[in-house]
Amino acid sequence: MANGEGRMASRWSEWTLLVIACSMLALELACDEGIENYKPEPNVHCVLEAGRDTVSLMAGMTLGYFDSIPDSGRWNGTAGVLVKVTHRDSEAVLNEVPGPVGFYRAEPVSIVPGDSYQLLVTYPAGAVVRGSTTVPDTFSLYELGFDSIFYESWPGETVWVQRIGFKWSESRGAAAYFEESEAWYKAGSDSTWVSYAGFNLPGRYDSLYVSPFILEYDTLTQMTDSLPLDRVRLAIRAIDRNYNDYSMLGWWQGGSELMRLDGGVGVFGSACVAETTFRFQPRDRR
């Protein structure tokens, strides 16, 4: 009886493996068929920035499902695209940039905070992509503050760190804010530079502490061994709904409804930046 049960269990295991193998084969064939039948879509990327007089755009075709990231190593650019950006009663036509295929630019173009812009992209094969964006309004950074705290980095080990906090006023029309930091360190007679890109902050945020990574950094070991910090540039980028949803959700979920383009995938968004640069003098531990 025991041997019979063993043979029965063995046969069930064989059937299970066979079913799994067949399922995987069917899935692979279905995927191959889907890839073979895939039709590339127009892929457009353009983010306007208030204060800059240049509009840059990438126009190409997707290479596969959920593919909309402008990765220069995989970018499938398209030549001969007609690109127009309209603002009020004016219209800017972007010219093709020599070099890599699919890059377009126009200057000077006035990007006015609080104003709306429309995009019209016409491909040589006839495909048309449309989009619109409203540039977030101007805002400012204020109330830079310096303090220090003690925290337990490891059981029984207390660390003292300095902090730089700052606040910013509201940017009307911003869906979120993005933190950017740059720092320059004194290293002998030379100056060492490092940049730090933070993360999207929902629109309700209006204050932040500079990353400890910026305040204490060793460029050789990438450990917090404290090179003397010379100066810091802080920037908050207020971004519109198109730019925020695409950067947070649209590109990896493949949801065209999150990209808000008519006739293609990608993003047509806008941003407004507030920034300040200051020198930093380390304080004695208190």
C-alpha positions as CSV (number, residue, x, y, z in Angstrom):
1,M,0.0,0.0,0.0
2,A,2.8,2.3,0.9
3,N,4.6,1.6,-2.5
4,G,1.3,2.3,-4.3
5,E,0.9,5.6,-2.6
6,G,4.6,6.4,-3.4
7,R,4.0,5.6,-7.1
8,M,0.8,7.6,-7.1
9,A,2.6,10.6,-5.5
10,S,5.4,10.3,-8.0
11,R,2.9,10.3,-11.0
12,W,1.1,13.3,-9.5
13,S,4.5,15.1,-9.3
14,E,5.2,14.2,-12.9
15,W,1.8,15.5,-14.0
16,T,2.3,18.7,-12.1
17,L,5.7,19.3,-13.6
18,L,4.3,18.6,-17.1
19,V,1.4,21.0,-16.6
20,I,3.8,23.7,-15.4
21,A,6.1,23.2,-18.3
22,C,3.2,23.3,-20.8
23,S,1.9,26.5,-19.2
24,M,5.3,28.1,-19.4
25,L,5.6,27.1,-23.1
26,A,2.2,28.5,-23.9
27,L,3.0,31.7,-22.1
28,E,6.3,32.0,-24.0
29,L,4.6,31.4,-27.3
30,A,1.9,34.0,-26.4
31,C,4.5,36.5,-25.5
32,D,6.4,35.8,-28.8
33,E,3.2,36.3,-30.7
34,G,2.5,39.5,-28.8
35,I,6.0,40.9,-29.6
36,E,5.7,40.0,-33.2
37,N,2.3,41.7,-33.4
38,Y,3.4,44.8,-31.4
39,K,3.0,48.1,-33.2
40,P,5.3,50.9,-32.1
41,E,3.7,54.0,-30.8
42,P,4.8,57.7,-31.1
43,N,7.0,58.5,-28.1
44,V,7.4,62.2,-27.1
45,H,9.3,63.8,-24.2
46,C,9.3,67.5,-23.4
47,V,9.4,69.4,-20.1
48,L,9.2,73.2,-20.1
49,E,11.0,75.1,-17.4
50,A,10.1,78.6,-16.4
51,G,13.1,81.0,-16.7
52,R,14.7,79.1,-19.5
53,D,14.4,80.3,-23.0
54,T,15.0,77.0,-24.7
55,V,12.5,74.3,-25.5
56,S,13.9,70.8,-26.1
57,L,12.0,67.7,-27.2
58,M,12.6,64.1,-28.0
59,A,10.4,62.4,-30.6
60,G,10.6,58.8,-31.6
61,M,8.8,55.4,-31.5
62,T,8.5,52.9,-28.7
63,L,10.5,49.7,-28.9
64,G,8.1,47.5,-27.0
65,Y,5.2,47.4,-24.5
66,F,5.5,49.8,-21.6
67,D,8.5,51.4,-23.3
68,S,8.4,55.2,-22.9
69,I,11.6,56.1,-21.0
70,P,14.0,58.3,-22.9
71,D,17.0,56.1,-22.3
72,S,19.7,57.3,-24.7
73,G,21.0,53.8,-25.0
74,R,17.6,52.5,-26.3
75,W,16.1,55.7,-27.8
76,N,14.5,55.0,-31.1
77,G,14.4,58.5,-32.5
78,T,12.5,59.7,-35.6
79,A,13.8,62.2,-38.1
80,G,11.7,64.8,-40.0
81,V,9.1,65.4,-37.3
82,L,7.3,68.7,-37.3
83,V,7.1,70.1,-33.7
84,K,5.1,73.2,-32.7
85,V,4.7,74.7,-29.3
86,T,1.9,77.3,-29.0
87,H,1.6,80.0,-26.3
88,R,-1.1,82.6,-26.5
89,D,-0.9,84.0,-30.0
90,S,2.7,82.9,-30.7
91,E,4.0,79.7,-32.1
92,A,7.5,78.2,-31.9
93,V,8.6,75.6,-34.4
94,L,11.4,73.3,-33.1
95,N,14.3,72.6,-35.4
96,E,16.0,69.2,-35.6
97,V,19.3,69.0,-33.7
98,P,22.3,67.7,-35.7
99,G,23.6,64.4,-34.3
100,P,21.5,61.8,-32.6
101,V,18.2,61.3,-34.4
102,G,15.0,62.5,-32.8
103,F,16.1,65.6,-30.9
104,Y,14.5,68.9,-31.5
105,R,15.0,72.4,-30.1
106,A,13.8,76.0,-30.3
107,E,15.1,79.2,-28.8
108,P,14.4,81.8,-27.6
109,V,11.0,80.8,-26.3
110,S,9.5,82.5,-23.3
111,I,8.3,80.1,-20.6
112,V,5.9,82.1,-18.4
113,P,5.0,80.8,-15.0
114,G,1.2,80.3,-14.7
115,D,0.6,80.2,-18.5
116,S,-0.6,77.3,-20.6
117,Y,1.2,75.8,-23.6
118,Q,0.0,73.5,-26.3
119,L,2.1,70.9,-28.2
120,L,1.5,69.6,-31.7
121,V,3.8,66.9,-33.0
122,T,3.3,65.5,-36.6
123,Y,5.3,62.5,-37.7
124,P,6.3,61.9,-41.3
125,A,4.1,58.9,-41.5
126,G,1.1,61.0,-40.5
127,A,0.8,60.2,-36.7
128,V,-0.2,63.2,-34.7
129,V,0.5,63.7,-30.9
130,R,-1.1,66.5,-28.9
131,G,-0.6,67.7,-25.4
132,S,-1.0,70.7,-23.1
133,T,0.5,71.9,-19.8
134,T,0.2,74.8,-17.4
135,V,3.5,76.0,-15.9
136,P,3.5,76.1,-12.1
137,D,3.7,79.6,-10.7
138,T,6.8,81.3,-9.2
139,F,7.7,80.6,-5.5
140,S,10.7,81.1,-3.3
141,L,12.8,79.4,-0.7
142,Y,13.0,81.0,2.8
143,E,13.9,80.4,6.4
144,L,17.1,78.5,6.1
145,G,17.8,77.0,9.6
146,F,20.7,75.2,11.1
147,D,20.5,72.8,14.1
148,S,21.9,69.5,15.3
149,I,20.5,66.3,16.8
150,F,21.7,63.1,18.4
151,Y,20.4,59.8,17.1
152,E,21.1,56.2,17.8
153,S,22.6,54.8,14.6
154,W,23.3,51.4,16.2
155,P,22.3,49.9,19.5
156,G,24.5,51.6,22.1
157,E,26.1,54.0,19.5
158,T,24.8,57.6,19.5
159,V,25.8,59.9,16.6
160,W,25.7,63.8,16.5
161,V,24.8,65.3,13.2
162,Q,24.2,68.8,11.9
163,R,21.1,69.6,9.9
164,I,20.1,72.3,7.4
165,G,16.4,72.9,7.1
166,F,14.6,75.1,4.7
167,K,11.1,76.1,3.7
168,W,9.4,77.2,0.5
169,S,6.3,79.1,-0.4
170,E,3.5,77.5,-2.3
171,S,3.7,77.3,-6.1
172,R,0.2,77.7,-7.5
173,G,-0.5,74.9,-10.0
174,A,2.2,72.5,-8.7
175,A,1.2,68.9,-8.2
176,A,4.4,68.1,-6.4
177,Y,7.9,69.3,-5.6
178,F,11.2,67.7,-6.3
179,E,14.3,68.2,-4.3
180,E,17.8,68.8,-5.8
181,S,21.0,69.5,-4.0
182,E,24.6,70.2,-5.0
183,A,27.6,70.5,-2.7
184,W,31.2,71.6,-3.1
185,Y,33.8,70.3,-0.6
186,K,37.3,71.6,0.3
187,A,39.9,68.9,-0.6
188,G,43.3,70.4,-0.4
189,S,43.7,73.0,-3.1
190,D,40.9,71.5,-5.2
191,S,37.1,71.6,-4.8
192,T,35.2,68.3,-4.9
193,W,31.6,68.3,-6.2
194,V,28.7,66.0,-5.6
195,S,25.0,66.2,-6.6
196,Y,22.0,64.6,-5.0
197,A,18.5,64.2,-6.5
198,G,15.9,63.6,-3.9
199,F,12.3,62.4,-4.5
200,N,8.9,63.7,-5.4
201,L,7.1,65.4,-2.5
202,P,3.3,65.7,-2.6
203,G,2.0,69.3,-3.1
204,R,1.2,69.6,0.7
205,Y,4.9,69.6,1.6
206,D,6.5,73.0,2.2
207,S,9.7,72.2,4.2
208,L,12.6,69.8,4.2
209,Y,16.0,68.9,5.7
210,V,19.0,68.7,3.5
211,S,20.1,65.1,3.1
212,P,22.8,64.1,5.6
213,F,24.5,62.6,2.6
214,I,25.3,66.2,1.4
215,L,26.6,67.4,4.8
216,E,29.1,64.7,5.3
217,Y,30.6,62.9,2.4
218,D,33.9,61.2,1.5
219,T,34.3,61.0,-2.3
220,L,36.8,58.1,-2.0
221,T,35.1,55.8,0.4
222,Q,31.6,57.1,0.0
223,M,31.4,57.1,3.8
224,T,30.4,59.9,6.1
225,D,34.0,60.8,7.1
226,S,33.3,64.5,6.7
227,L,35.3,66.4,4.1
228,P,35.1,70.1,4.9
229,L,31.9,71.4,3.3
230,D,32.4,74.7,1.4
231,R,29.0,75.6,-0.1
232,V,25.6,74.1,-0.9
233,R,23.1,74.8,-3.7
234,L,19.5,73.9,-2.7
235,A,16.7,73.7,-5.3
236,I,13.1,72.8,-5.2
237,R,11.5,72.0,-8.5
238,A,7.7,72.6,-8.6
239,I,6.3,70.3,-11.3
240,D,2.9,70.1,-13.0
241,R,0.5,67.1,-12.9
242,N,1.7,65.7,-16.2
243,Y,5.4,65.6,-15.1
244,N,4.6,64.3,-11.7
245,D,2.3,61.5,-12.8
246,Y,4.6,60.4,-15.5
247,S,7.7,60.4,-13.3
248,M,5.9,58.6,-10.4
249,L,3.6,56.2,-12.2
250,G,3.2,56.5,-16.0
251,W,6.5,55.2,-17.3
252,W,6.6,51.9,-15.3
253,Q,2.8,51.2,-15.3
254,G,2.5,51.8,-19.0
255,G,-0.7,53.7,-18.4
256,S,-1.2,56.1,-21.3
257,E,-3.9,57.8,-19.2
258,L,-1.2,58.9,-16.8
259,M,0.8,60.4,-19.6
260,R,-2.0,62.7,-20.8
261,L,-0.9,62.8,-24.4
262,D,-3.4,62.4,-27.3
263,G,-2.0,60.0,-29.9
264,G,1.1,58.7,-28.2
265,V,3.0,58.0,-25.0
266,G,5.6,60.0,-23.0
267,V,5.2,63.4,-21.3
268,F,4.6,67.0,-22.1
269,G,5.0,68.7,-18.7
270,S,6.4,71.8,-17.1
271,A,8.3,73.0,-14.0
272,C,9.3,76.1,-12.1
273,V,12.5,76.2,-9.9
274,A,13.4,78.1,-6.8
275,E,17.0,77.8,-5.5
276,T,19.6,79.3,-3.3
277,T,23.3,78.9,-2.8
278,F,25.1,79.5,0.6
279,R,28.3,78.8,2.3
280,F,28.4,76.4,5.2
281,Q,30.6,76.6,8.3
282,P,30.5,73.5,10.5
283,R,29.6,74.2,14.1
284,D,31.2,72.8,17.2
285,R,29.4,70.0,18.9
286,R,27.2,71.2,21.7
